[in-house]
Amino acid sequence: MPLWSIVPTWLDIERRFSQSMGYQPGASFQRSPNNEPVSTLQLNLRRISNIRTAFIRAEWQAARRLGRRFADIDIASIINDLIDVVSQMAMIVAGSTLVGGAIGAGIGFGFFGIGALPSGAAGAAIGLEVSTWILAILGLASIAEFFVDGLPQIFDHYVRGIKVAWEGTRGEPGLNPFGGDDPQVVDRAAYHIAQGHEEMVILLLGAIVAYLTRGRGNASVLASEMQASSRGAKLGQWMLQHEEALRRHPDLQNAGPRRGALDKPESPPPPPPPNRRADEPEPKKPLGMAEHEVPCFKVG
């Protein structure tokens, strides 16, 4: 199966919504048999439209931030290629979050009434699919061990941006002065999505640096592997030209997802349980994405 065939389009997402919900009259909400408000297809399509606009704005925002951050290594020559690949990867996350929620909640009332997206095995599957996809597209399978651990927090940015756009699109403009859309919803959603794009590029470049240093990989060998990919060939040549600058760049030393100004600070670790000594290592945690509580998809 071609790698690009697993990337959903916005038209694909809208079509799945339309097929699942069917025709529904009304601008924003209907009533369930329990007299609870349920969003209509028209409102949900407007929500998807706002998410799409936020994704578009996030591309140039992330490109601008990265251009300033890595101006000393001429990232401008490859930034469009990187942002394009990262944006397509983010579409897999968006499709899994939106369409996956539609499938999980079923058809009719209660649509998007689920409480967690994604979680458990589904989250792990999305992480595996995304990491396999982007590394294969760029010919970077060799750096996988330095890449996959940074994905869950980056996915949080995408899910948060989708949540903001979904939650802030509330009603038909002009019909309800107290229930209209948040006028800043697209900009706020784009901020989180752009943060995900930016950190994904840094994670990729940081994983390359880690492979060349801690993994003792060879840049020429890695570039030859990337040459086999149409998307990775240009990046591979750029890497060879700027190898030493990449190794020395402070943002790529132990690169991983970085918290933004709006992110909550990490809480101190809890004390060890009574049956475990303080110096005893913690048991290994299961791999995969953490559960995301997404109350915005509850339309009630």
N, C-alpha and C positions, 0 to 999 in steps of 0.2 A: 504494500500500500504506500503510495507517495506520502512523504512527510507532511506536505502542505494540505493533504486531504483531511487531516484530523482537526484543522483549524476552522472553527465555525465563523461564519460571517454574521453581520447584524441582521441581514435578511433571513438567514437560517433561524436565528433566535426569535425574530418576530413571527416567522411562519410557525414555529413550534408553539408559541403562545396562542396564535390564532387557531391552530388545529386543536389544541387542548381545551381552550375556553369556548370556542364557537362564537357565533354572533350574539352580542349582548347589547340591547339598547340602553341608552342613558349615558350621561357624560362622565361621571366619576364613580358612583357607588350604587349598588343594588342592596337589597335586603335578603338575608338568608332565611330559611324556614324558622330560625330562632330569633328573627328580627335583628340580626347583627349586620352592620354594614360590610359589604364585600366589594372590593374594587372591580370595576368593569374592564373589559378588554381594552377599551379606548384609553382609560387611565394608565393601564399597565404598558401600553405601547408608547404613551407619552413618557413614562418613566424610562423605558429602554432608550428612547430618543435622547433624553437628557444624559443618560449614561454614555451613549455613543458620543455626544458632543464633548463630554468631559474627557473621554479617551483621546479625542482629536486634540483638544487643548493641551492635554498632558504631554503629548509628543514633543511639541516645540518648547514647552516649559522645561522638560527634562533635558532636551538638547542644549538649551541655553545654559542651564546650571552646569552640565558636564563640560560644555565648552569653556566656561570660566575656570572650572576646577582643574581641568587638565590641559590648559592652554599651552603649557610649557612642553608638552609632548605631541603637539599637533593632532589632537584627537578630532579636530574639525574635518580632517580628510576622511574619516571613517564613521563619524557620528551618525550620519543618515542611515548607513547600513546597520549599525548597532541598534538604533532606535526602532528601525523597521522590524528587525528580528524580535526584539524584546516586546514590541507592541503586538506582534502576532502571537507570541507566547502568552501574553496577558489575555488574549482573546480565548485561549483554552481555559484559563481560570474563570473568565467572565461567563463563557458558555456553560461550564460545569456548575457555576454558582446559580445562574439564572435558569437555564433549561433543566439542570439537575433538580433544582427546587420544584419546578413545574411537574416533573415526572414523579418526584417523591411525594408531592402533596395530592396528586391525582387531579381529576377534572371536576369542575363545578365549585360549589361552596367549600371553603377551607383552602382554596388555592393559595399557595405560598403561606400557609399557616404553620409550616414547620418551624422549629425553634433553633436548629443548628445546621449550618452549612459552611464548609463540609466537615465531616468528623469521622473518626474511626478509620475503618478500612477504605471508605470513600476518599477521605483526605489523603491517605497514604497513596492511593491509586493515582490521584491527581498529581501529587508531587512526583511520583515515578514517571508519569506520562510527560509532564512538563520538562523535567530534567533530561529525560531521554531525548525528547524532541529537540530542545535548543542545542544540546551538545552534539547531536547528530547533524543538525542543520549547519553548524559551524565547523564540524570536523574536530571537535574537542573532547571526544570520549575519554581521552587519556587523563583529563583533569577532573573526572567525576568525583573522586574521593575528596577533593578540596572544594567542591561546589555544592553538593546536595544538602549539607547541613545548614546552609544559610538561607534555604528557600522558604521555610515556614513563616518567618517574620516578614519576608518580602510579600508573601501572599496576603498577609494581614493588611498591608497597605491597599492592595487591590480590592479585597473584600470590604474594607472600610470605605473606600471611594464609592463602590457600588451601593453600599448601605446608605451613604449620605445622599446620593442622587435619588435613590428609590424613596427614602423617607421624606426628602424635601419636595418631592413632586406629589402634591396632595389633592389638587382639584382643578377644575377648569377655570382659567383666569377670567375674572369679571363676574362670575356667578356667585361666589361666596367671598365677601371681603375678609372673612376671618379664617378661611380654609384654603386660600390660594397657595401657589407654589412659593417656596423660599426664593427670593430674587437672587441670592448668592449661591444657590444649590450647585450649579454647574462648576463655578469657580472653586468652591470648597471640595467638591468631588475630584476635580482635576488636580488639586494640590496633592491629595493622597495617592492618586494613580501615578502622577509624575514622580513622587517620592519612591514608589515601587520601581518605576523604570530606572531611575537614577541608581538605586541600590542594586538592581539587577546587573547593570553594566559594571558597577564597581565590584560586585561579587564575581563576575566573569573574569575581569582583568586581574582581580586579586587571586583567583584560583589559578590563573596562568602563572602569576608570579610565584605562588606557593609550589606549583608543580616544578618550576625551574629551580627553585631554591631548596625547599624542604624535601621535595620529591626527587631532586637531582635529575630532573629531566633535561633534555637537550632541545634548545630552541629551534634548531634547524630541522630536527626530526619532527617536532610538533608542527612546524610550518608546512612540512611536506604532507603531513596528515590533513591539515586544513586545506591544502591545495586541492585535494580531491573533492572538496565541497565548493560549489559555486558561491555560497554565502560566506565561507570562511577564508577563501583564497586571499582576498584583499586584506582582511584582518591579519592573516599570517604574515604577509609581507610587511605590514605596518609594525607588527610585533618585532620582527627581525631588525627593522630600522631603529626602533626605540627600546631595544631590550634592556640596556643598562639604565635608561631613564625610568622604565617601568619598575625595575628591581629596586630603585632608590626612592620611588615616589612614596611620600609618607601615608597617603590615603590607601595604599595597596599593601601595607605591611599588616599581616594578619587581618586582611580585609574581611568584613562581614557586614550584615545589616546594621546600620547606624540609626540611633533614635533621633527623631527630629525634635523641634522645640515643643511640639504639642503632645509628644508621647509621654506616657506616665513613667515615672522613675521606677526602677526595679525595687521590689520590696526585699528586705534582708531574708536570707535563707532561714527556714524554720529550724528549731532545735531538733536534734535527732530523737527518735522515739526511745522510750525507756529501755527497750530490749536491744538497742544498738549503741555501741560506744561512739563517742564524738569523733574519734580518729578512724572509725570504720567507714570505708567508702560506701556511697549510696548505691542501691541496686540500679541496674541499667533501666532506662526508660524506654518504652516501645518507640520505634521509629514511626514517622508519619506526621501529619499536620495536627496541631492542637485543635480542639473543638472551638468553633466560632459561634458565639451566641449572636444571632442576628434578629433582634426583635422587630426590625423594620418590615420584615416580610410578613408579619402578622397584620393583616389588613383590618382587623377589628378595632 
